[in-house]
Amino acid sequence: MVRRIDVTGAGGVRLAAWEFGEPPKAGPDGAVPGQGETRGEAQGEVQEEADAGSGQPLATARAGASGPHEPSGTGTAERARGVLLLHGLMGRASHWASTARWLAERHRAVALDQRGHGQSEKPPQTAYTREAYVEDAEAALEQLGLGPAVVIGHAMGALTAWQLAARRPDLVCGVVICDMRASALGAASQREWENWFKTWPVPFATLADVRKWFGEDDPWVERPNPARGEFYAEVMHEGPDGWRPVFEPQQMLTSRESWAYDAHWEELAQVPCPALVVRGLDGELGRAEAQEMVRVLPQGQYAEVADAGHLVHYDQPEAWRAAIEPFLDTVLAG
């Protein structure tokens, strides 16, 4: 099960957090309800509320109104360790559904729709700064009573994770950095992204068209990638004229400026807790830079996932789990 909890971020921005409960137990015949479901079905509980036009949320609470929320089945005497999951640019909390569900077997797993994404508010462009993203994650940890927690981030979310760990070591006990570079990408990269957004054939007539374009027809796709098509299908909502992204492309470009033009090695060196750098072999983070990041981190570790691109946790969910679970077991055992 999953429930939505509203969090108040920097500047009063409303953020949607999604807390995942323990997966259903096997029945007398050994069968697990929902076992064998597709990726889309596995993430449907979040999508049901997240998509425009959906019904009422499965459960909604106001974080901070009456103190931190306890996970289902966990009393104050035996509190589950917290894990906060932060998606990447253009992503949403539902992209973490498969990860959050196995985490929820032993820990308190919460995925956050970051500002401008998913069901969180989309404030003016001036609010899309590194400071705002980090303060949002900080607010989520405090208002949900998750800290000290492991923060798992993909791409942009990974940068937020290590900046938060450097800023608030009392709230973060471990960090997983998934396919995010510490070096500045450069102005040319920002121009490429701006031009890429212009190639999107929006509105898409159907979700099948979304899956095909991002999985096959997008000029950035070197070979067919169904997982990529599914990833982008999750960030679309239906309007009168067809399917469009739930985010504003210009706001994404504004968010991206902070790592297109600036490097973030200094904050990486200030992370005091254990940190795992994970890369897909075909992702955007090269092996040399990943290993240098591990060297710079005071307690850095390294893992890589074969047959995975930038969307490591989405391309190869089982291999992703195998790569990060030993690290999590060690950090969260304390």
Kinemage of the C-alpha trace (Angstrom):
@kinemage 1
@onewidth
@group {chain A} dominant
@subgroup {mainchain}
@vectorlist {calphas} color= white
{ca met a 1} P 0.000 0.000 0.000
{ca val a 2} L 1.012 3.591 -0.490
{ca arg a 3} L -0.292 6.794 1.019
{ca arg a 4} L 0.271 10.427 0.214
{ca ile a 5} L 1.547 12.857 2.853
{ca asp a 6} L 1.728 16.580 2.138
{ca val a 7} L 4.957 18.314 3.109
{ca thr a 8} L 5.657 22.051 3.180
{ca gly a 9} L 8.887 22.828 1.377
{ca ala a 10} L 11.032 25.935 1.026
{ca gly a 11} L 9.016 29.114 0.526
{ca gly a 12} L 5.796 27.311 1.471
{ca val a 13} L 5.742 25.118 -1.645
{ca arg a 14} L 3.440 22.108 -1.231
{ca leu a 15} L 5.224 18.831 -1.872
{ca ala a 16} L 3.666 15.395 -2.282
{ca ala a 17} L 5.457 12.597 -0.440
{ca trp a 18} L 4.495 8.961 -0.902
{ca glu a 19} L 4.993 6.472 1.917
{ca phe a 20} L 5.101 2.830 0.925
{ca gly a 21} L 3.853 0.128 3.259
{ca glu a 22} L 4.975 -3.454 3.583
{ca pro a 23} L 4.046 -5.560 0.525
{ca pro a 24} L 1.193 -8.089 0.923
{ca lys a 25} L 2.086 -11.422 2.510
{ca ala a 26} L 1.832 -14.742 0.742
{ca gly a 27} L -1.415 -16.633 1.217
{ca pro a 28} L -1.840 -20.241 2.381
{ca asp a 29} L -1.099 -21.452 -1.149
{ca gly a 30} L 2.112 -19.442 -1.302
{ca ala a 31} L 0.711 -16.958 -3.787
{ca val a 32} L 1.322 -13.259 -3.251
{ca pro a 33} L -1.514 -10.944 -4.312
{ca gly a 34} L -0.394 -8.887 -7.294
{ca gln a 35} L 2.633 -11.080 -7.993
{ca gly a 36} L 3.540 -11.070 -11.667
{ca glu a 37} L 2.148 -7.586 -12.276
{ca thr a 38} L 3.706 -5.400 -14.933
{ca arg a 39} L 5.889 -2.411 -14.147
{ca gly a 40} L 2.984 -0.056 -14.781
{ca glu a 41} L 0.666 -2.018 -12.524
{ca ala a 42} L 3.273 -2.123 -9.777
{ca gln a 43} L 3.398 1.666 -9.797
{ca gly a 44} L -0.301 2.148 -10.333
{ca glu a 45} L -1.096 3.023 -6.729
{ca val a 46} L 1.022 6.166 -6.952
{ca gln a 47} L -0.089 6.899 -10.505
{ca glu a 48} L -3.759 6.551 -9.562
{ca glu a 49} L -3.471 9.653 -7.401
{ca ala a 50} L -0.706 11.342 -9.373
{ca asp a 51} L -2.383 11.442 -12.776
{ca ala a 52} L -4.650 14.334 -13.569
{ca gly a 53} L -8.278 13.463 -13.235
{ca ser a 54} L -7.739 10.612 -10.809
{ca gly a 55} L -10.034 10.152 -7.868
{ca gln a 56} L -9.340 10.855 -4.232
{ca pro a 57} L -5.909 9.973 -2.815
{ca leu a 58} L -5.550 6.563 -1.234
{ca ala a 59} L -4.654 8.307 2.002
{ca thr a 60} L -3.618 11.868 2.728
{ca ala a 61} L -2.111 13.364 5.848
{ca arg a 62} L -0.630 16.727 6.758
{ca ala a 63} L 2.924 16.189 7.935
{ca gly a 64} L 3.880 18.195 10.981
{ca ala a 65} L 0.318 18.836 12.091
{ca ser a 66} L 0.494 16.364 14.958
{ca gly a 67} L 4.126 15.310 14.987
{ca pro a 68} L 6.031 12.792 12.854
{ca his a 69} L 4.078 9.964 11.243
{ca glu a 70} L 4.806 6.401 12.265
{ca pro a 71} L 4.896 3.745 9.541
{ca ser a 72} L 2.112 1.187 9.557
{ca gly a 73} L 2.690 -1.556 12.102
{ca thr a 74} L 5.598 0.266 13.739
{ca gly a 75} L 5.217 1.627 17.247
{ca thr a 76} L 7.307 4.296 18.890
{ca ala a 77} L 9.234 1.677 20.852
{ca glu a 78} L 10.545 -0.002 17.718
{ca arg a 79} L 10.848 2.549 14.986
{ca ala a 80} L 11.759 1.582 11.425
{ca arg a 81} L 14.829 3.249 9.949
{ca gly a 82} L 13.999 5.865 7.319
{ca val a 83} L 14.859 5.955 3.623
{ca leu a 84} L 14.083 8.985 1.451
{ca leu a 85} L 14.009 8.462 -2.320
{ca leu a 86} L 14.649 11.417 -4.640
{ca his a 87} L 13.947 11.095 -8.369
{ca gly a 88} L 15.907 12.790 -11.129
{ca leu a 89} L 15.059 15.713 -13.396
{ca met a 90} L 11.651 15.185 -15.052
{ca gly a 91} L 11.025 12.148 -12.842
{ca arg a 92} L 8.441 11.479 -10.170
{ca ala a 93} L 8.059 9.452 -7.001
{ca ser a 94} L 6.356 6.561 -8.793
{ca his a 95} L 9.603 5.763 -10.597
{ca trp a 96} L 10.838 4.425 -7.245
{ca ala a 97} L 7.867 2.100 -6.662
{ca ser a 98} L 9.713 -1.193 -7.134
{ca thr a 99} L 12.636 -0.046 -4.962
{ca ala a 100} L 10.375 1.408 -2.275
{ca arg a 101} L 8.358 -1.778 -1.981
{ca trp a 102} L 11.263 -4.041 -1.125
{ca leu a 103} L 12.687 -1.365 1.156
{ca ala a 104} L 9.344 -1.201 2.969
{ca glu a 105} L 9.745 -4.816 4.076
{ca arg a 106} L 12.212 -3.652 6.752
{ca his a 107} L 12.441 0.138 6.603
{ca arg a 108} L 10.262 3.210 6.358
{ca ala a 109} L 10.397 4.130 2.663
{ca val a 110} L 9.193 7.516 1.402
{ca ala a 111} L 9.529 8.849 -2.146
{ca leu a 112} L 9.200 12.583 -2.737
{ca asp a 113} L 7.765 14.390 -5.741
{ca gln a 114} L 10.217 17.272 -5.881
{ca arg a 115} L 9.087 20.808 -6.685
{ca gly a 116} L 7.900 21.171 -10.252
{ca his a 117} L 7.481 17.409 -10.599
{ca gly a 118} L 4.668 14.892 -10.164
{ca gln a 119} L 1.920 16.135 -7.868
{ca ser a 120} L 4.055 18.736 -6.089
{ca glu a 121} L 3.518 22.427 -6.749
{ca lys a 122} L 5.216 24.121 -9.676
{ca pro a 123} L 6.236 27.545 -8.373
{ca pro a 124} L 7.797 30.366 -10.434
{ca gln a 125} L 11.059 29.653 -12.199
{ca thr a 126} L 13.029 31.749 -9.715
{ca ala a 127} L 12.410 29.057 -7.082
{ca tyr a 128} L 14.260 26.336 -9.031
{ca thr a 129} L 17.613 26.639 -7.283
{ca arg a 130} L 19.889 24.112 -5.640
{ca glu a 131} L 19.159 25.737 -2.301
{ca ala a 132} L 15.404 25.267 -2.757
{ca tyr a 133} L 15.705 21.593 -3.725
{ca val a 134} L 17.971 20.846 -0.768
{ca glu a 135} L 15.720 22.735 1.656
{ca asp a 136} L 12.725 20.765 0.352
{ca ala a 137} L 14.432 17.436 1.078
{ca glu a 138} L 15.513 18.725 4.476
{ca ala a 139} L 11.918 19.724 5.251
{ca ala a 140} L 10.653 16.297 4.193
{ca leu a 141} L 13.058 14.499 6.531
{ca glu a 142} L 12.164 16.771 9.444
{ca gln a 143} L 8.393 16.894 8.968
{ca leu a 144} L 8.094 13.162 8.336
{ca gly a 145} L 10.394 12.273 11.227
{ca leu a 146} L 12.590 10.164 8.946
{ca gly a 147} L 16.033 11.267 10.061
{ca pro a 148} L 18.684 10.163 10.440
{ca ala a 149} L 17.894 8.453 7.144
{ca val a 150} L 19.566 7.045 4.081
{ca val a 151} L 18.859 9.287 1.115
{ca ile a 152} L 18.815 7.532 -2.255
{ca gly a 153} L 18.966 9.841 -5.247
{ca his a 154} L 18.960 9.411 -8.994
{ca ala a 155} L 20.672 12.082 -11.137
{ca met a 156} L 19.407 15.465 -9.889
{ca gly a 157} L 18.064 13.736 -6.781
{ca ala a 158} L 21.540 12.320 -6.101
{ca leu a 159} L 23.051 15.810 -6.179
{ca thr a 160} L 20.387 16.939 -3.706
{ca ala a 161} L 21.196 13.912 -1.543
{ca trp a 162} L 24.893 14.612 -1.190
{ca gln a 163} L 24.391 18.350 -0.740
{ca leu a 164} L 21.893 17.641 2.043
{ca ala a 165} L 24.250 15.143 3.677
{ca ala a 166} L 27.010 17.762 3.697
{ca arg a 167} L 24.664 20.389 5.103
{ca arg a 168} L 22.752 18.329 7.678
{ca pro a 169} L 24.800 15.321 8.835
{ca asp a 170} L 22.390 14.934 11.744
{ca leu a 171} L 19.585 14.084 9.301
{ca val a 172} L 21.468 11.809 6.863
{ca cys a 173} L 23.242 8.597 7.863
{ca gly a 174} L 23.993 7.337 4.356
{ca val a 175} L 23.738 8.356 0.711
{ca val a 176} L 23.276 6.424 -2.528
{ca ile a 177} L 24.360 8.444 -5.574
{ca cys a 178} L 22.921 6.986 -8.765
{ca asp a 179} L 24.396 8.097 -12.104
{ca met a 180} L 25.111 11.753 -11.310
{ca arg a 181} L 28.280 13.627 -12.238
{ca ala a 182} L 30.075 16.033 -9.920
{ca ser a 183} L 31.680 17.911 -12.832
{ca ala a 184} L 29.957 20.773 -14.626
{ca leu a 185} L 28.395 19.636 -17.901
{ca gly a 186} L 28.903 22.922 -19.737
{ca ala a 187} L 26.872 25.439 -21.719
{ca ala a 188} L 26.793 23.198 -24.787
{ca ser a 189} L 24.965 20.533 -22.788
{ca gln a 190} L 22.334 23.050 -21.719
{ca arg a 191} L 21.779 24.125 -25.340
{ca glu a 192} L 21.414 20.489 -26.388
{ca trp a 193} L 18.685 19.988 -23.822
{ca glu a 194} L 16.879 23.135 -24.881
{ca asn a 195} L 16.903 21.940 -28.491
{ca trp a 196} L 15.863 18.438 -27.439
{ca phe a 197} L 12.711 19.693 -25.734
{ca lys a 198} L 11.776 21.403 -29.000
{ca thr a 199} L 11.831 18.044 -30.829
{ca trp a 200} L 9.142 16.504 -28.623
{ca pro a 201} L 6.049 15.932 -30.794
{ca val a 202} L 3.601 17.183 -28.153
{ca pro a 203} L 0.796 16.640 -27.647
{ca phe a 204} L 1.021 12.879 -28.055
{ca ala a 205} L -2.218 11.284 -29.235
{ca thr a 206} L -1.890 8.228 -26.980
{ca leu a 207} L 0.377 6.803 -24.288
{ca ala a 208} L 1.444 4.199 -26.837
{ca asp a 209} L 2.794 7.058 -28.939
{ca val a 210} L 4.694 8.338 -25.904
{ca arg a 211} L 6.260 4.935 -25.301
{ca lys a 212} L 7.236 4.529 -28.944
{ca trp a 213} L 8.745 7.983 -29.351
{ca phe a 214} L 10.858 7.921 -26.186
{ca gly a 215} L 11.677 4.223 -26.530
{ca glu a 216} L 12.466 4.166 -30.255
{ca asp a 217} L 12.029 7.372 -32.264
{ca asp a 218} L 13.715 9.969 -30.057
{ca pro a 219} L 16.991 10.957 -31.800
{ca trp a 220} L 18.772 10.532 -28.453
{ca val a 221} L 17.912 6.806 -28.409
{ca glu a 222} L 20.752 4.723 -29.832
{ca arg a 223} L 18.798 1.458 -29.779
{ca pro a 224} L 15.221 0.527 -28.803
{ca asn a 225} L 14.712 0.925 -25.059
{ca pro a 226} L 11.219 -0.037 -23.821
{ca ala a 227} L 12.085 0.891 -20.223
{ca arg a 228} L 12.840 4.456 -21.332
{ca gly a 229} L 9.479 4.608 -23.081
{ca glu a 230} L 7.721 3.455 -19.915
{ca phe a 231} L 9.692 5.957 -17.826
{ca tyr a 232} L 8.437 8.893 -19.885
{ca ala a 233} L 4.908 7.520 -20.137
{ca glu a 234} L 4.718 7.928 -16.349
{ca val a 235} L 5.389 11.664 -16.531
{ca met a 236} L 2.572 12.419 -18.958
{ca his a 237} L -0.987 13.472 -18.231
{ca glu a 238} L -3.970 13.658 -20.553
{ca gly a 239} L -5.511 16.962 -21.564
{ca pro a 240} L -8.180 17.991 -24.080
{ca asp a 241} L -5.711 17.827 -26.965
{ca gly a 242} L -3.675 14.777 -25.950
{ca trp a 243} L -0.827 13.792 -23.627
{ca arg a 244} L 1.702 16.306 -22.317
{ca pro a 245} L 4.357 16.224 -19.575
{ca val a 246} L 3.254 17.052 -16.033
{ca phe a 247} L 6.205 19.463 -15.756
{ca glu a 248} L 7.123 22.665 -17.584
{ca pro a 249} L 10.209 22.157 -19.789
{ca gln a 250} L 11.493 25.662 -19.081
{ca gln a 251} L 11.395 24.979 -15.342
{ca met a 252} L 13.416 21.817 -15.939
{ca leu a 253} L 16.029 23.807 -17.853
{ca thr a 254} L 16.185 26.339 -15.040
{ca ser a 255} L 16.672 23.532 -12.509
{ca arg a 256} L 19.428 22.027 -14.626
{ca glu a 257} L 21.508 25.208 -14.781
{ca ser a 258} L 23.024 24.516 -11.370
{ca trp a 259} L 24.933 21.448 -12.580
{ca ala a 260} L 25.306 22.469 -16.216
{ca tyr a 261} L 27.356 25.501 -15.219
{ca asp a 262} L 28.697 24.558 -11.775
{ca ala a 263} L 30.731 21.643 -10.436
{ca his a 264} L 29.877 20.108 -7.062
{ca trp a 265} L 33.062 18.410 -5.906
{ca glu a 266} L 33.388 20.585 -2.830
{ca glu a 267} L 30.082 19.463 -1.327
{ca leu a 268} L 30.963 15.857 -2.192
{ca ala a 269} L 34.105 16.127 -0.082
{ca gln a 270} L 32.014 17.394 2.847
{ca val a 271} L 29.754 14.325 3.063
{ca pro a 272} L 30.707 12.684 6.398
{ca cys a 273} L 28.495 9.584 6.184
{ca pro a 274} L 28.953 6.397 4.107
{ca ala a 275} L 28.155 7.017 0.436
{ca leu a 276} L 27.699 4.572 -2.434
{ca val a 277} L 28.285 5.763 -6.013
{ca val a 278} L 26.364 3.624 -8.513
{ca arg a 279} L 26.640 3.838 -12.285
{ca gly a 280} L 25.100 1.997 -15.202
{ca leu a 281} L 27.762 0.806 -17.624
{ca asp a 282} L 25.974 2.669 -20.430
{ca gly a 283} L 24.935 5.628 -18.287
{ca glu a 284} L 26.048 9.247 -18.197
{ca leu a 285} L 28.539 8.866 -15.348
{ca gly a 286} L 31.835 7.502 -16.648
{ca arg a 287} L 33.877 4.997 -14.658
{ca ala a 288} L 36.855 7.341 -14.190
{ca glu a 289} L 34.731 10.155 -12.788
{ca ala a 290} L 32.721 7.745 -10.627
{ca gln a 291} L 35.901 6.368 -9.091
{ca glu a 292} L 37.231 9.882 -8.507
{ca met a 293} L 33.970 10.720 -6.735
{ca val a 294} L 34.495 7.670 -4.510
{ca arg a 295} L 38.029 8.868 -3.742
{ca val a 296} L 36.815 12.378 -2.844
{ca leu a 297} L 34.045 11.110 -0.589
{ca pro a 298} L 35.345 10.549 2.978
{ca gln a 299} L 33.545 7.181 3.137
{ca gly a 300} L 32.965 6.438 -0.539
{ca gln a 301} L 32.102 3.074 -2.052
{ca tyr a 302} L 31.526 2.038 -5.666
{ca ala a 303} L 29.114 -0.217 -7.556
{ca glu a 304} L 28.139 -0.604 -11.172
{ca val a 305} L 25.238 -2.264 -12.949
{ca ala a 306} L 25.719 -4.066 -16.254
{ca asp a 307} L 23.266 -3.660 -19.142
{ca ala a 308} L 21.922 -0.438 -17.637
{ca gly a 309} L 21.894 3.113 -18.924
{ca his a 310} L 21.173 6.340 -17.116
{ca leu a 311} L 17.907 4.972 -15.679
{ca val a 312} L 19.773 2.346 -13.662
{ca his a 313} L 17.043 1.559 -11.130
{ca tyr a 314} L 14.453 1.472 -13.899
{ca asp a 315} L 16.447 -0.443 -16.534
{ca gln a 316} L 17.600 -3.263 -14.260
{ca pro a 317} L 15.618 -3.263 -10.986
{ca glu a 318} L 16.915 -6.625 -9.755
{ca ala a 319} L 20.565 -5.824 -10.499
{ca trp a 320} L 20.049 -2.394 -8.929
{ca arg a 321} L 18.768 -4.034 -5.766
{ca ala a 322} L 21.727 -6.406 -5.676
{ca ala a 323} L 24.099 -3.443 -6.040
{ca ile a 324} L 22.702 -1.296 -3.224
{ca glu a 325} L 21.153 -3.707 -0.716
{ca pro a 326} L 24.419 -4.764 0.969
{ca phe a 327} L 25.316 -1.105 1.489
{ca leu a 328} L 21.878 -0.341 2.921
{ca asp a 329} L 21.975 -3.367 5.201
{ca thr a 330} L 25.261 -2.160 6.687
{ca val a 331} L 24.271 1.491 7.093
{ca leu a 332} L 20.765 0.880 8.408
{ca ala a 333} L 21.821 -1.862 10.815
{ca gly a 334} L 23.145 0.698 13.276
